[in-house]
Amino acid sequence: MATLHLGKTRVVALFRPEHVRYVLVEHPGNFSNQGAAPSDENGANEGLLTIDGERHRQQRRAVQPAFHKKVVEGYAAVIDEYTQEMFKSWRVADTIDLSRAMQELTLRIVSKCLFSIDLSRQLSALGNAFNAFLGSQASAAEDLLNIRIDNPITGYGKRRAAMRQLNMLIYTLIAQRRDSVDEHNDFFSMLMTGTSGDPERPKLTEKQIHDHILTFLAAGHETTANAVIWSVYLLSQYPALREKLQEEIRTVLAGRAPTAEDIGKMPYLDWVLNEALRLYPPAWMQLRFVAKDFELDGVHLPAGTLLMLSQWVIQRDPAIWEEPDEFRPERWDPVNGEHVPPGAYFPFGGGPRMCIGMPFAQLEAKMILASLYQRYTPQTDPNYQPGLKPLITLRPKNNLRVLLMPVNSNAEVQWKRIGGTALDGSERQGCLPALLSLFGLLL
């Protein structure tokens, strides 16, 4: 454990898998999410990520049918359709801003699958709004001095402008859906008719519906986009592993577009995504407030203490993982792979608050990766340094741009022809430098 103080708030960071299980799985009712999210209007404080207790249980249960296995498999057709549409404008030898492309693709997919709306004409504007909302952090003046200036040149002003744009979209969608709620059977309709878990107000308020929509639009596209981006980055650094993945895709698909059934037949693709989520977890940290005093391993933790559980740290701990900084998909082989203790790997959280959209996100990421590597060999510039931007999610500091090369092409030779040098992943950082670099202390 490590203790630090942020103003008057005592923060205790926990680094052991058994502590993760204690908080997330074994005693989740002793901890609260309330206050772990922004308290101003820029936070979706009535969304599923932040509410607690009976309200959380009731509202999660109300929308759970949207994420049942058969329903999620039904989303595969939309995922494939929109992915193939994106490829229509791509050509071999093009350089693609994959960060931007994945953000727009996943935003379009989640809006169609969960809300039955096509945002294709609004993707650029909405992408910019979500970038301002999710991709900038509060300044010291905001956090420590409580100075918030709402104008176009401040970070706070940019986030407020983005929030106003997103609010306009979401409240307009709510008003439109009220007139046609019986015509749809989707996540949106479940919100419109779901129960709140509050006996005094059994139905969800407009603000609660708004916050749920904002939460799922934001988290539903941002985390999946980042998972795909980091997967492509890692595969670009390890060409032998990328070739192994492409061979599996070629064998299973035989030139066909992937289906949900096909994805279940590609174990190496599953291992690749698991390993990318281990090294670069989109949700890199979880926070919980202690609801009542308790003792953990002889340490007294009073009510109000803020606990920090970092996927980034624990999933790179050399005491748990062999060669923790290496990209090794084979470690997930259920027969010959590593033994991972419970609580050591939690990219989607754990316990009753485990990400409800996990099956959807996994299917979406795998289908996009399968389609991408079926058509192309995306390769990063050998001099590219992603950097790290740990805000609400873990983004690359610098957008990932890739050169689209043919399948089976030699990436190293191609880049040398344009004056580059290939990377072999040998200059990996250790656990402590990696943790420091996460916060920009070494970059």
C-alpha positions as CSV (number, residue, x, y, z in Angstrom):
1,M,0.0,0.0,0.0
2,A,1.0,3.6,-0.5
3,T,-0.6,6.7,1.0
4,L,-0.7,10.2,-0.4
5,H,-2.9,13.2,0.1
6,L,-4.8,15.2,-2.5
7,G,-5.8,18.3,-0.5
8,K,-7.8,17.0,2.4
9,T,-8.5,13.6,0.8
10,R,-6.4,10.7,1.9
11,V,-5.6,8.4,-1.0
12,V,-4.4,4.8,-0.5
13,A,-3.1,2.9,-3.5
14,L,-3.4,-0.9,-3.4
15,F,-1.1,-3.1,-5.5
16,R,-1.9,-6.7,-4.6
17,P,-4.3,-8.9,-6.5
18,E,-6.0,-10.1,-3.2
19,H,-6.7,-6.5,-2.4
20,V,-8.3,-6.0,-5.8
21,R,-10.6,-8.9,-5.1
22,Y,-11.3,-7.7,-1.6
23,V,-12.6,-4.4,-2.9
24,L,-14.2,-5.3,-6.2
25,V,-15.4,-8.8,-5.7
26,E,-15.6,-9.9,-2.0
27,H,-16.8,-6.7,-0.3
28,P,-18.1,-4.3,-3.0
29,G,-20.9,-3.1,-0.7
30,N,-18.4,-1.5,1.7
31,F,-17.2,0.9,-1.0
32,S,-18.8,3.7,-2.9
33,N,-18.3,5.3,-6.3
34,Q,-20.0,8.5,-5.3
35,G,-17.5,11.3,-5.4
36,A,-15.1,9.4,-7.6
37,A,-16.4,11.2,-10.7
38,P,-16.3,14.9,-11.4
39,S,-18.8,16.8,-9.4
40,D,-19.6,19.5,-11.9
41,E,-21.8,19.4,-14.9
42,N,-19.1,17.9,-17.0
43,G,-19.6,14.6,-15.1
44,A,-22.4,12.0,-15.8
45,N,-23.0,11.6,-12.1
46,E,-26.2,9.7,-12.5
47,G,-24.7,7.2,-14.9
48,L,-24.2,3.5,-14.3
49,L,-20.5,4.0,-13.6
50,T,-21.1,6.3,-10.6
51,I,-24.3,5.4,-8.8
52,D,-24.3,2.9,-5.9
53,G,-26.4,0.4,-4.0
54,E,-30.0,-0.5,-4.9
55,R,-30.2,2.2,-7.5
56,H,-27.2,0.7,-9.3
57,R,-28.6,-2.9,-9.0
58,Q,-32.0,-1.9,-10.3
59,Q,-30.8,0.2,-13.2
60,R,-28.2,-2.3,-14.3
61,R,-30.8,-5.0,-14.2
62,A,-33.1,-2.9,-16.3
63,V,-30.6,-2.6,-19.2
64,Q,-28.9,-6.0,-18.8
65,P,-31.0,-7.6,-21.6
66,A,-29.2,-5.3,-24.1
67,F,-26.0,-7.2,-23.4
68,H,-27.1,-10.8,-23.3
69,K,-25.0,-13.1,-25.4
70,K,-27.5,-13.6,-28.3
71,V,-28.3,-9.9,-28.4
72,V,-24.6,-9.0,-28.6
73,E,-24.0,-11.5,-31.3
74,G,-26.8,-9.8,-33.2
75,Y,-24.7,-6.6,-33.2
76,A,-22.1,-8.3,-35.3
77,A,-23.9,-7.5,-38.5
78,V,-23.7,-3.7,-37.7
79,I,-20.1,-4.0,-36.7
80,D,-19.2,-5.7,-40.0
81,E,-21.3,-3.3,-42.1
82,Y,-19.8,-0.1,-40.7
83,T,-16.3,-1.6,-40.7
84,Q,-16.5,-2.6,-44.4
85,E,-18.0,0.9,-45.3
86,M,-14.9,2.5,-43.6
87,F,-12.6,0.3,-45.8
88,K,-14.2,1.5,-49.0
89,S,-12.2,4.8,-48.8
90,W,-8.9,3.0,-47.8
91,R,-6.3,1.9,-50.3
92,V,-3.0,0.1,-50.0
93,A,-0.1,2.6,-49.5
94,D,-2.5,5.1,-47.8
95,T,-1.4,6.6,-44.5
96,I,-4.4,6.5,-42.1
97,D,-4.9,8.4,-38.8
98,L,-6.1,5.2,-37.1
99,S,-6.8,7.0,-33.8
100,R,-9.4,9.2,-35.6
101,A,-10.7,6.4,-37.8
102,M,-11.3,4.1,-34.8
103,Q,-13.0,6.8,-32.8
104,E,-15.4,7.6,-35.5
105,L,-16.1,3.9,-36.3
106,T,-16.7,2.8,-32.8
107,L,-18.9,5.9,-32.1
108,R,-21.0,5.1,-35.1
109,I,-21.3,1.4,-34.1
110,V,-22.3,2.0,-30.5
111,S,-24.9,4.7,-31.5
112,K,-26.5,2.3,-33.9
113,C,-26.4,-0.9,-31.8
114,L,-27.6,0.6,-28.5
115,F,-29.6,3.6,-29.6
116,S,-30.8,2.7,-33.2
117,I,-29.5,5.9,-34.6
118,D,-26.9,6.5,-37.4
119,L,-24.6,9.4,-36.5
120,S,-22.5,9.1,-39.7
121,R,-23.1,12.7,-40.7
122,Q,-22.2,14.0,-37.2
123,L,-19.1,11.9,-36.5
124,S,-16.5,14.5,-37.1
125,A,-18.3,17.1,-34.9
126,L,-19.1,14.6,-32.2
127,G,-15.6,13.2,-32.3
128,N,-14.3,16.7,-31.6
129,A,-16.7,17.1,-28.8
130,F,-15.8,13.8,-27.2
131,N,-12.1,14.7,-27.6
132,A,-12.6,17.9,-25.7
133,F,-14.8,16.2,-23.1
134,L,-12.6,13.1,-22.5
135,G,-9.2,14.1,-23.9
136,S,-8.3,17.1,-21.8
137,Q,-7.6,17.4,-18.1
138,A,-8.3,20.0,-15.5
139,S,-5.5,22.5,-14.8
140,A,-4.0,23.2,-11.4
141,A,-6.0,26.4,-11.3
142,E,-9.2,24.5,-11.7
143,D,-8.4,21.7,-9.2
144,L,-6.5,23.5,-6.5
145,L,-7.7,27.1,-6.8
146,N,-11.2,26.4,-8.0
147,I,-10.8,28.9,-10.8
148,R,-13.0,28.0,-13.8
149,I,-13.1,30.4,-16.7
150,D,-15.7,29.6,-19.4
151,N,-14.2,30.9,-22.6
152,P,-12.9,29.2,-25.8
153,I,-9.2,29.4,-24.9
154,T,-9.3,27.6,-21.5
155,G,-9.4,23.9,-21.0
156,Y,-12.5,24.3,-18.8
157,G,-14.2,26.4,-21.5
158,K,-13.5,23.9,-24.2
159,R,-15.0,21.1,-22.0
160,R,-18.0,23.2,-21.2
161,A,-18.6,23.9,-24.9
162,A,-18.2,20.2,-25.7
163,M,-20.7,19.4,-23.0
164,R,-23.2,21.8,-24.3
165,Q,-22.9,20.2,-27.7
166,L,-23.3,16.7,-26.4
167,N,-26.3,17.8,-24.1
168,M,-28.1,19.3,-27.1
169,L,-27.7,16.0,-29.0
170,I,-28.7,13.7,-26.2
171,Y,-31.8,15.7,-25.0
172,T,-32.9,16.0,-28.6
173,L,-32.7,12.2,-28.9
174,I,-34.6,11.7,-25.7
175,A,-37.4,14.1,-26.9
176,Q,-37.6,12.3,-30.2
177,R,-37.7,8.8,-28.6
178,R,-40.6,9.7,-26.2
179,D,-42.9,9.8,-29.3
180,S,-41.7,6.4,-30.6
181,V,-40.6,4.4,-27.5
182,D,-42.8,1.4,-28.4
183,E,-41.3,1.1,-31.9
184,H,-37.9,0.0,-30.7
185,N,-36.5,-2.8,-28.5
186,D,-33.0,-1.5,-27.8
187,F,-30.9,-0.1,-24.9
188,F,-32.4,3.3,-25.4
189,S,-36.0,2.0,-24.9
190,M,-34.9,0.1,-21.8
191,L,-33.7,3.3,-20.3
192,M,-37.0,5.1,-21.2
193,T,-39.1,2.5,-19.5
194,G,-36.7,1.2,-16.8
195,T,-37.0,1.6,-13.1
196,S,-34.7,3.8,-11.0
197,G,-34.4,1.8,-7.8
198,D,-35.7,4.9,-5.9
199,P,-39.1,4.2,-4.3
200,E,-39.9,7.9,-4.3
201,R,-39.2,8.3,-8.1
202,P,-39.6,4.8,-9.6
203,K,-39.0,5.9,-13.2
204,L,-35.7,7.4,-14.4
205,T,-35.6,11.1,-14.7
206,E,-34.6,12.9,-17.9
207,K,-31.3,13.7,-16.2
208,Q,-30.7,10.1,-15.3
209,I,-31.5,8.9,-18.9
210,H,-29.2,11.7,-20.2
211,D,-26.3,10.5,-17.9
212,H,-26.7,6.9,-18.9
213,I,-26.7,7.8,-22.6
214,L,-23.6,10.0,-22.2
215,T,-21.9,7.3,-20.2
216,F,-22.5,4.6,-22.8
217,L,-21.8,6.7,-25.8
218,A,-18.5,7.9,-24.2
219,A,-17.3,4.7,-22.7
220,G,-18.8,2.5,-25.4
221,H,-16.7,4.0,-28.1
222,E,-13.6,5.4,-26.4
223,T,-12.5,2.2,-24.7
224,T,-13.0,0.0,-27.7
225,A,-11.2,2.4,-30.0
226,N,-8.3,2.6,-27.6
227,A,-8.1,-1.2,-27.4
228,V,-7.9,-1.5,-31.1
229,I,-5.3,1.3,-31.4
230,W,-3.0,-0.2,-28.8
231,S,-3.4,-3.7,-30.4
232,V,-2.4,-2.4,-33.8
233,Y,0.5,-0.5,-32.3
234,L,1.8,-3.6,-30.5
235,L,1.4,-5.9,-33.5
236,S,3.3,-3.4,-35.6
237,Q,6.2,-3.8,-33.2
238,Y,6.1,-7.6,-33.3
239,P,5.8,-8.7,-37.0
240,A,6.2,-12.5,-36.2
241,L,3.2,-12.3,-33.9
242,R,1.2,-10.2,-36.4
243,E,1.9,-12.8,-39.1
244,K,0.7,-15.6,-36.8
245,L,-2.5,-13.6,-36.2
246,Q,-3.0,-13.1,-39.9
247,E,-2.5,-16.8,-40.6
248,E,-5.3,-17.6,-38.1
249,I,-7.6,-15.0,-39.7
250,R,-6.8,-16.4,-43.2
251,T,-7.5,-20.0,-42.1
252,V,-10.7,-19.3,-40.3
253,L,-12.3,-16.7,-42.6
254,A,-11.1,-18.0,-46.0
255,G,-11.7,-14.6,-47.5
256,R,-15.2,-14.1,-45.9
257,A,-16.2,-11.2,-43.7
258,P,-16.1,-12.3,-40.0
259,T,-19.2,-13.3,-38.0
260,A,-19.7,-13.7,-34.3
261,E,-19.3,-17.4,-34.8
262,D,-16.0,-17.0,-36.6
263,I,-14.6,-14.9,-33.7
264,G,-15.1,-17.8,-31.3
265,K,-12.9,-19.9,-33.6
266,M,-9.9,-17.6,-33.4
267,P,-8.2,-18.2,-30.0
268,Y,-5.0,-16.3,-31.0
269,L,-7.0,-13.2,-31.7
270,D,-8.5,-13.5,-28.2
271,W,-5.0,-13.8,-26.7
272,V,-3.8,-10.8,-28.7
273,L,-6.6,-8.6,-27.4
274,N,-6.2,-9.9,-23.8
275,E,-2.5,-9.1,-24.0
276,A,-3.1,-5.6,-25.4
277,L,-5.6,-4.9,-22.6
278,R,-3.0,-6.1,-20.1
279,L,-0.3,-3.8,-21.3
280,Y,-2.4,-0.8,-22.3
281,P,-5.7,-1.0,-20.3
282,P,-8.1,1.7,-21.6
283,A,-9.5,1.9,-18.1
284,W,-6.2,2.2,-16.3
285,M,-7.3,3.0,-12.8
286,Q,-10.4,2.5,-10.6
287,L,-11.3,4.5,-7.6
288,R,-13.5,3.6,-4.6
289,F,-14.4,5.6,-1.4
290,V,-14.4,3.7,1.9
291,A,-18.0,3.8,3.1
292,K,-17.2,2.6,6.7
293,D,-14.0,2.1,8.7
294,F,-12.3,-1.3,8.1
295,E,-8.9,-2.9,8.5
296,L,-6.9,-4.4,5.6
297,D,-3.8,-6.5,6.4
298,G,-3.4,-4.7,9.8
299,V,-3.8,-1.2,8.3
300,H,-6.8,0.9,9.5
301,L,-8.6,2.6,6.7
302,P,-11.2,5.1,7.9
303,A,-14.4,6.1,6.1
304,G,-13.9,8.7,3.4
305,T,-10.5,7.2,2.4
306,L,-10.1,7.1,-1.4
307,L,-8.8,3.8,-2.7
308,M,-6.9,3.6,-6.0
309,L,-6.6,0.3,-7.9
310,S,-4.4,0.7,-11.0
311,Q,-4.7,-1.9,-13.8
312,W,-1.6,-0.3,-15.3
313,V,0.5,-1.1,-12.3
314,I,-0.8,-4.5,-11.3
315,Q,-1.0,-5.8,-14.8
316,R,2.7,-5.0,-15.2
317,D,3.9,-6.2,-11.8
318,P,7.1,-8.4,-12.3
319,A,6.2,-10.3,-9.2
320,I,3.1,-11.6,-11.0
321,W,3.9,-11.6,-14.7
322,E,6.9,-13.2,-16.6
323,E,8.7,-10.5,-18.6
324,P,5.8,-8.1,-17.8
325,D,6.7,-5.4,-20.3
326,E,6.8,-7.8,-23.3
327,F,3.9,-8.4,-25.6
328,R,3.4,-12.1,-25.4
329,P,-0.1,-13.3,-26.5
330,E,0.9,-16.9,-25.8
331,R,0.8,-16.2,-22.0
332,W,-3.0,-16.5,-22.4
333,D,-2.9,-20.0,-23.7
334,P,-5.1,-21.9,-21.3
335,V,-2.9,-25.0,-21.5
336,N,0.7,-23.7,-21.7
337,G,0.3,-20.1,-20.7
338,E,0.9,-18.4,-17.4
339,H,-1.1,-18.9,-14.2
340,V,-2.8,-15.5,-13.5
341,P,-3.9,-15.1,-9.9
342,P,-7.4,-13.8,-9.4
343,G,-7.4,-10.0,-9.2
344,A,-4.2,-9.6,-11.2
345,Y,-6.0,-8.9,-14.5
346,F,-9.0,-6.7,-14.4
347,P,-9.2,-4.5,-17.5
348,F,-13.1,-4.5,-17.3
349,G,-13.2,-4.2,-13.5
350,G,-14.6,-7.0,-11.4
351,G,-17.5,-8.1,-9.2
352,P,-21.0,-6.7,-9.5
353,R,-19.7,-3.6,-11.1
354,M,-17.8,-5.3,-13.9
355,C,-18.3,-3.4,-17.1
356,I,-21.7,-4.4,-18.4
357,G,-20.6,-3.8,-22.0
358,M,-17.6,-6.2,-21.8
359,P,-19.0,-8.8,-24.2
360,F,-20.0,-6.1,-26.7
361,A,-16.6,-4.4,-26.5
362,Q,-14.7,-7.7,-26.9
363,L,-16.7,-8.8,-29.9
364,E,-16.4,-5.3,-31.5
365,A,-12.7,-5.1,-31.1
366,K,-12.0,-8.6,-32.3
367,M,-14.2,-8.1,-35.4
368,I,-12.5,-4.9,-36.3
369,L,-9.1,-6.4,-35.9
370,A,-10.0,-9.5,-37.9
371,S,-11.3,-7.4,-40.8
372,L,-8.4,-5.0,-40.7
373,Y,-5.7,-7.7,-40.7
374,Q,-7.6,-9.7,-43.3
375,R,-7.2,-6.8,-45.7
376,Y,-4.0,-5.0,-44.7
377,T,-0.8,-5.0,-42.8
378,P,-1.0,-1.7,-40.9
379,Q,2.5,-0.5,-39.9
380,T,3.5,2.4,-37.8
381,D,6.4,4.6,-38.7
382,P,9.4,3.1,-36.9
383,N,10.2,6.5,-35.3
384,Y,6.7,6.8,-33.9
385,Q,6.5,7.2,-30.1
386,P,2.9,6.9,-28.9
387,G,3.4,8.5,-25.5
388,L,0.8,8.2,-22.8
389,K,-2.2,10.3,-22.0
390,P,-3.8,8.9,-18.9
391,L,-7.0,10.8,-18.4
392,I,-10.4,9.1,-18.0
393,T,-9.1,6.5,-20.4
394,L,-5.5,5.6,-21.5
395,R,-4.9,7.2,-24.9
396,P,-1.7,7.5,-26.9
397,K,-0.5,11.1,-26.5
398,N,0.2,11.2,-30.2
399,N,-2.4,9.9,-32.7
400,L,-1.5,6.5,-34.2
401,R,-0.9,6.9,-38.0
402,V,-0.3,3.7,-40.0
403,L,0.8,2.9,-43.5
404,L,-1.6,0.4,-45.1
405,M,0.6,-2.3,-46.7
406,P,-0.6,-5.5,-48.4
407,V,-1.1,-8.7,-46.4
408,N,2.0,-10.8,-46.3
409,S,4.2,-7.8,-47.0
410,N,7.5,-7.4,-45.2
411,A,7.0,-4.4,-43.0
412,E,10.7,-4.0,-42.1
413,V,11.7,-3.9,-45.7
414,Q,9.0,-1.5,-46.7
415,W,9.9,1.0,-44.1
416,K,13.6,0.8,-44.9
417,R,12.8,1.7,-48.4
418,I,11.5,5.0,-47.2
419,G,14.4,5.6,-44.9
420,G,13.1,4.1,-41.6
421,T,14.4,1.4,-39.3
422,A,12.3,-1.4,-37.9
423,L,11.6,-1.8,-34.2
424,D,12.1,-5.1,-32.4
425,G,10.6,-4.2,-29.0
426,S,13.9,-4.6,-27.3
427,E,14.0,-1.3,-25.6
428,R,11.1,-1.9,-23.2
429,Q,10.8,-0.1,-20.0
430,G,10.7,-1.7,-16.6
431,C,7.8,-1.5,-14.2
432,L,8.8,1.6,-12.3
433,P,9.8,3.6,-15.3
434,A,6.6,2.6,-17.0
435,L,4.6,3.8,-14.1
436,L,6.4,7.1,-14.0
437,S,6.1,7.5,-17.7
438,L,2.4,7.0,-17.4
439,F,2.2,10.4,-15.7
440,G,4.6,12.0,-18.2
441,L,7.6,12.2,-15.7
442,L,10.0,10.5,-18.1
443,L,8.6,11.5,-21.5
